[in-house]
Amino acid sequence: MSMTQEKSVDVSRKGNAAACQVLLDMASPEMFRMNGFRVTGLTVDAAVREIAKHADKLKMLAELGGGQDAYTGAFALSPPPAAHQIRDALQNLRDPERRIIDELFWFWPEEFGKSNQDPAIQALAAGDRETALEIWLLKETTPTGVAAMHNVAVLWQFVALEWEDYASQQRISEEDQRMLEGYWRDSFKRWDLLVKDDFFWDCIAARAKQLDDPRLTTGFVRRLQNTLPQALEKVNATLAVRYAESGRIDLAQIHVQFMRQTGRSSIAETAELVLGPARTRLKQQMERAQQRAEKDPLDALVATRELLDHAHRAFVLFDLFLGKESHARNDRSDEVANLCNRIILVYHKATDNNQGCHEALKFVLPYAASSDLREQIEKNIRTLQGNATYTRFEPLVNEFAAIENGPGKPKEKLSRIKLRFEAMMVKWQETDNSREALEEVENRLAMILRAISISAHNDHEDLETAIEAIRLASSLAHDAELSKRLAQDKAQISKNKTAAEQHNLLLEIRSDTIEITQEKFRYNSQVLPAADINGVRFGIFTRYTNGAKSSVSYLVGVSSWTQGTVNIECKRVFRNEEKAKADFQAIVQSLCYHIAPGLCSRIAAKIKGGSEISFGDCRLSKMGVHATTGMLAWKRDHLISWSDVRHGTYNGDLQVYSARDHNVKKSFPLRSCWNAVFFKEIAEALNKQRVTI
């Protein structure tokens, strides 16, 4: 078998602050159970001396067995905290950064320093949270009600997390679930207002200043503000992970939907904070599977099955947060599929077990996200499947595969396969009428035809051959999954063909004929094949004399590697300008649909492959834009990395400049600089940022 393988706390909200890691570390479903003020029973404005005195009291009561009497508030821990919990809470309250965060997620008095006079705080201390809530609800919409709104947000988040803890241990009714979701939404509504409220952050900044600790810098408060939205979402993300890992996907999806609805931060970025353990476990499992296969090839198939079982659990999480279209998810999925493919190859070389490897690869195939890897594994499946069928049929299928993998365009390959298939059927009927064997051969031929169709569509822009090949493949396929995939391919290619035909152009400008299709650009008898085109430019130039428009030009240019260059002036002498403008727009639209995608892809591929492309008086490489500015002694060479490139158009010119240094700037006339009109598309193809799982 052959398989392929800072000092004053006056917070400025300008600029990007770094993440507040201590806040992200604290943000979890257990955040209120570890809150220093809840553990100790103290109010958020308790002085350092008061904290120390109260701590001594708690320790003594705990040692004497009377700790229960010290916790009578509305949210007292039950059972009371142990000595080590009190010790940890005290340590947190001595750390000014952690104290501010614990204050952020606990209940504020209307005026700091006066908790003992605040009716809502005193109601909480007496175990009466309903009265406290009534007071806050009345005050939260007043001009000075930011503390009340904050307390309501904290209260509903607290209650929601208590319910989540209960729901994680046993199922709750639909009515209770709706009530729980209501708690979350009531909390979200207020947090979403608070994170954008300048007065709220002024209060936190003032509180930091009041604590008078040099560690509470301007930068810390700014990081706190910058990180709070993601920290809030991390709580729901963590709950989603826990529910998904316990098989309760319905509840996990509720929390991911919460994250999408609030839109406080990127789900992919928040997912990075909670998917770390799953990502690490999958990586370790992949390493173990590879080590087992290298140590004992006979153990490779079992190692593959165990890896796939673990991968299934991991990808439940990745799909939940990132979706099946995510680059990050699909990159990791390809890694799993590629490793399994190689391990199975090791096992096959050691055992020649065609059937076992064939069955295993069918489970691997769904993890292959990239078309190249999928085609590679499908080829391996075809090969294994062929090895497992009757040997006498193998030469027939191999001949078809040789045509597919051999030289020539897809159209030529399809023609040869059709002729050989007709001859094969005549011979088959004369020598063997085994329907089962014939269906197996036809299934494999259908997969080969599908590969030809894909090549015609993706690599050669030959929709006619792609349609013909996929139709023939559909007529031959017997496997249900293969038939379904071919039907989807056929529908997509037909849709693309219809769209392409709608954008075809056949235009006459006086005695000149312009024709644009997906296959070519034709100007009279000069034909430029689409795959040979290396440059496009177009633009409008208006000349003014003494303030009045005296002439206008609508110019389109197309160049190719082997068939020369075409320049078309749509506005000719005595020709109506409106007609010239309409013709110009029609040509440009057809070029953008038929020619631009392939042209930009080829340019990007060349650059990614290490080639340098001339662009005006600059060069494009995979490192960025190489530009020269100034003259003589002031002449300077610059490299603008793709992540640093910014661009726009002004007055008929493409402006390319550095985001870091606006003095590094180049202008390219859209009418005369080849491919300047498509710089945006080329830059985007070279500057895609992917999140790594």
WOUR-V36472 format. One line per field, one symbol per residue. ss: DSSP state (H for helix, E for strand, C for the rest). phi: phi as a letter, one per 20 degrees, with the letter a starting at -180 (. if undefined). psi: psi as a letter, one per 30 degrees, with the letter a starting at -180 (. if undefined). A space follows every 10 residues. Layout:
ss: ???
phi: ???
psi: ???
This chain:
ss: CCCCCCCCCC CCCCCCCCCC HHHHHHCCCC CCCCCHHHHH CCCCCCCHHH HHHHHHHHHH HHHHCCHHHH CCCCCCCCCC CCHHHHHHHH HHHHCHHHHH HHHHCCCCCC CCCCHHHCHH HHHHHCCCHH HHHHHHHHHC CCCCCHHHHH HHHHHHHHHH HHHHHHHHHC CCCHHHHHHH HHHHHHHHHH HHHHCCCHHH HHHHHHHHHH HCCCCCCHHH HHHHHHHHHH HHHHHHHHHH HHHHHCCCHH HHHHHHHHHH HHCCCCHHHH HHHHCHHHHH HHHHHHHHHH HHHHHCHHHH HHHHHHHHHH HHHHHHHHHH HHCCCCHHHH HHHHHHHHHH HHHHHHHHHH HCCHHHHHHH HHHHHCCCCC HHHHHHHHHH HHHHHHHHCC HHHHHHHHHH HHHHHCCCCH HHHHHHHHHH HHHHHHHHHH HCCCHHHHHH HHHHHHHHHH HHHHHHHHCC CCHHHHHHHH HHHHHHCCCH HHHHHHHHHH HHHHHHHHHH HHCCEEEEEC CEEEEECCCE EEECCEEEEH HHEEEEEEEE EEEEECCEEE EEEEEEEEEE CCCCEEEEEC CCCCCCHHHH HHHHHHHHHH HHHHHHHHHH HHHHHHHHCC CCEEECCEEE ECCEEEEEEC CHHHCEEEEE EHHHEEEEEE CCEEEEEECC CCCCEEEEEC CCCCCHHHHH HHHHHHCCCC CCC
phi: .ddde.cfed feeendeffe fffffffbfe gffdfgfffe neefeffgff fffffgffff fffendfffe ccffcffcfg ffgfffffff fffeeffffg fffgdbeeff cfncffdeff fffffendff fgfgffffef eegdeffffg ffgfffffff ffffffffeb fdffffffff ffgffffgge fffffdeffg ffffffffff flcffeegff fffgffeggf ffffffffff fffffendfg fffgfffgff fflfbfffff ggfdegffff ffffffffff fffffbgfef ffffffffff fgfffgffff ednfefffff ffffffffff gffffgfffe clefffffff ffffgfefef ffffffffff fffffffeef ffefgfffff ffffeefoeg ffffffffff ffffffffff dbdfffffff ffffffffff fffffffedd ldfffgffff ffgffefdff ffffffffff ffffffffff ffdfcccddl eeddcccfeb cccleeddgg fefcacbard cdddclndfd abcddccccc fddncccdef edgmegffff fffgffffff ffeeeggfff fffffffffo fddfbmedcd cfeqeecdcm clfefcecce fffefcbacb lndeddbefe cffebcdcff fdefmffdfg fffffecfdd eee
psi: kjlk.kdkij kkgkljklkj eeeeefjlfg effgkeeeef gllfgkleee eeeeeeeeee eeefggfeff jglfhkkjll kleeeeeeee eeffjeeeee eeeehakklf kkfhefgjee eeeefggife eeeeeeeeff glfggeeeee eeeeeeeeee eeeeeefffl klleeeeeee eeeeeeeeee eeeefgjeee feeeeeeeee fhkffileee eeeeeffeee eefeeeeeee eeeefggiee eeeeeeeeee eehelkeeee effffeeeee eeeeeeeeee eeeeejfffe eeeeeeeeee eeeefeeeee eflfgkeeee eeeeeeeeee eeeeeeeeef fhieeeeeee fefeeffjek eeeeeeeeee eeeeeeffak effeeeeeee eeeefallle eeeeeeeeee eeeeeeeeff fkgjeeeeee eeeeeeeeee eeeeeeeeff hieeeeeeee eeeeffkfke eeeeeeeeee eeeeeeeeee efgkkjkkjc gkkkkkaffl kkjcfjkjke ffkgkkkllk kkkkkhfkkf lkkjkkkkll efgakkkkjf jlkgkkeeee eeeeeeeeee eeeeeeeeee eeeeeeefff lkkkjbglkk lffakjlkll lbfgkkkljj leffklllkk hgkkkklkfe jffjkkkjke ffjkgefgee eeeeffgkkk kk.
